[in-house]
Structures are given as structure tokens and as C-alpha cells.
Amino acid sequence: MKRILALGGSNSKTSINKKFAIYAANQLENVEVVVADLNELNLPLYSPDLEAEKGCPENVVQFYKLIESIDGIVLSLAEYNGNQTAAFKNLWDWLSRVDEMKFWREKPMLLMATSPGGRGGASVLKITSESLPFFGGNIIASFSLPLFHNNFSVDGIKDEALNSDLNSKIVLLQNEINK
Ligand SMILES: Cc1cc2nc3c(=O)[nH]c(=O)nc-3n(C[C@H](O)[C@H](O)[C@H](O)COP(=O)(O)O)c2cc1C
């Protein structure tokens, strides 16, 4: 069975992006969903001095191996001040020390963002969409969900147009991982 990594780009224990990534990954058929949590990785803030002194944390190496082992990724980014959260950027920086430019391993990815606001993390989605391909990111489709608390339900996105757009993007990822 294909394995899909669901990841929220946030270290909030109540992360809406983690919830959304898990929801979207679970819409895929015949897959095992592997959930990763930035809190559980418990990474120190990257610094060259720390790296020189102690090397790369074992959890970063394990996470890199997890990316290598899975068949697809559903990543939902939290937006802080128009950009990635420090927690997610910190993971990114550490991963780039394991494998400088290719750590997303070309795994088919549904890239998403959501926020309580009306732009739905559009800014972080754009910034990350532009940089991911330089780091082995293979974005099959991207999707932004605005007004999370109004629109999200575990039974499906309440807004019909958004629900149908998301479902069509999940199908694109499904087709890619089934290849
Ligand atoms: C420091 C900070 C900055 C934020 N900046 C933005 C922003 O630029 N755009 C936005 O849509 N929401 C912003 N928010 C609100 C977040 O979208 C909201 O907290 C969301 O729940 C974060 O996602 P998460 O629950 O997955 O952690 C910000 C929140 C914080 C705490």
C-alpha cells in the first residue's frame, strides 16, 4: 500500500494546518497516512555553531529518511506574517544540511495552506511554491482554503466550489501516486 506523509507547517498543538493536511490525505484511496508533527521532532533552532558542535539532530535524519520512504506528501502551510512559521523554516534549514538541494526527494506533493483569514495563507503558498522546486519539491497541485473556521468540516469543505476544487486536486495527487 502507498504511504502518504501528512504534515502541517506549524508547531501549534491545535494547528488547523495539521488538521487540514490529515483531512486531505485521508481523502486519498488505498493509502496509509503517516502523520508527522513538528512538535514531536523537537528540533533545536538551527545554528552553524550548534551543527559544528553536535552535528545534525537524529530526528532530522529520521525525518529525511521518512521523506525518502514515502510515496507522496500532503503539506499544509501555516502563514505567519506572510511567510512560513519559524518552526517549519527551521525544519527546512536542518533538512538542507542533510541533503542540500533535494531533500523533498521529488515526492508528489499536494501543497496547501489555510488560515482563519480570507486570504487562506495565499502569501506563504506562493513563496513556498516558488522555492520548493529548487529543493526537490514536486508540486502536483496547490490549494488555499480561506476562512478555515467557516469552511472546514470533516465531512467536506462547506463551500461547494472550494470543495470541488480541492477534490479535483486530490485526484491529481492520487493519479500521480498510482503511477
Ligand atoms: C505571529 C503570527 C503571525 C500571523 N500572520 C498571519 C498572516 O500573515 N496571514 C494569515 O492569514 N494569518 C496569520 N496569522 C494567523 C494564523 O493564520 C493562525 O494563527 C493559524 O491558526 C496558524 O495556523 P496553524 O493553526 O496551523 O498553526 C498569524 C498568527 C501569528 C501567531
The ligand as an SDF file (V2000), in Angstrom:
LIG
                    3D

 31 33  0  0  0  0  0  0  0  0999 V2000
    2.7940   35.6210   14.6510 C   0  0  0  0  0  0  0  0  0  0  0  0
    1.5730   35.3550   13.8120 C   0  0  0  0  0  0  0  0  0  0  0  0
    1.5160   35.8790   12.5420 C   0  0  0  0  0  0  0  0  0  0  0  0
    0.4110   35.6160   11.7280 C   0  0  0  0  0  0  0  0  0  0  0  0
    0.4060   36.0800   10.4340 N   0  0  0  0  0  0  0  0  0  0  0  0
   -0.5920   35.7280    9.6060 C   0  0  0  0  0  0  0  0  0  0  0  0
   -0.5520   36.0940    8.2200 C   0  0  0  0  0  0  0  0  0  0  0  0
    0.3670   36.7260    7.7400 O   0  0  0  0  0  0  0  0  0  0  0  0
   -1.5770   35.6960    7.4250 N   0  0  0  0  0  0  0  0  0  0  0  0
   -2.6240   34.9590    7.9150 C   0  0  0  0  0  0  0  0  0  0  0  0
   -3.5060   34.5910    7.1400 O   0  0  0  0  0  0  0  0  0  0  0  0
   -2.6780   34.5740    9.2100 N   0  0  0  0  0  0  0  0  0  0  0  0
   -1.6950   34.9500   10.0700 C   0  0  0  0  0  0  0  0  0  0  0  0
   -1.7260   34.5520   11.3840 N   0  0  0  0  0  0  0  0  0  0  0  0
   -2.8640   33.7610   11.8630 C   0  0  0  0  0  0  0  0  0  0  0  0
   -2.6210   32.2880   11.5570 C   0  0  0  0  0  0  0  0  0  0  0  0
   -3.0370   32.0200   10.2300 O   0  0  0  0  0  0  0  0  0  0  0  0
   -3.3830   31.4200   12.5510 C   0  0  0  0  0  0  0  0  0  0  0  0
   -2.8080   31.5680   13.8210 O   0  0  0  0  0  0  0  0  0  0  0  0
   -3.3970   29.9420   12.1270 C   0  0  0  0  0  0  0  0  0  0  0  0
   -4.1880   29.2260   13.0640 O   0  0  0  0  0  0  0  0  0  0  0  0
   -1.9930   29.3680   12.0260 C   0  0  0  0  0  0  0  0  0  0  0  0
   -2.0460   28.0680   11.5410 O   0  0  0  0  0  0  0  0  0  0  0  0
   -1.9260   26.7940   12.5000 P   0  0  0  0  0  0  0  0  0  0  0  0
   -3.2000   26.7540   13.3480 O   0  0  0  0  0  0  0  0  0  0  0  0
   -1.8370   25.6420   11.5680 O   0  0  0  0  0  0  0  0  0  0  0  0
   -0.7260   26.9980   13.3710 O   0  0  0  0  0  0  0  0  0  0  0  0
   -0.6520   34.8310   12.2150 C   0  0  0  0  0  0  0  0  0  0  0  0
   -0.5890   34.3080   13.5170 C   0  0  0  0  0  0  0  0  0  0  0  0
    0.5110   34.5640   14.3070 C   0  0  0  0  0  0  0  0  0  0  0  0
    0.5720   33.9810   15.7030 C   0  0  0  0  0  0  0  0  0  0  0  0
  1  2  1  0
  2  3  1  0
  2 30  2  0
  3  4  2  0
  4  5  1  0
  4 28  1  0
  5  6  2  0
  6  7  1  0
  6 13  1  0
  7  8  2  0
  7  9  1  0
  9 10  1  0
 10 11  2  0
 10 12  1  0
 12 13  2  0
 13 14  1  0
 14 15  1  0
 14 28  1  0
 15 16  1  0
 16 17  1  0
 16 18  1  0
 18 19  1  0
 18 20  1  0
 20 21  1  0
 20 22  1  0
 22 23  1  0
 23 24  1  0
 24 25  2  0
 24 26  1  0
 24 27  1  0
 28 29  2  0
 29 30  1  0
 30 31  1  0
M  END
$$$$
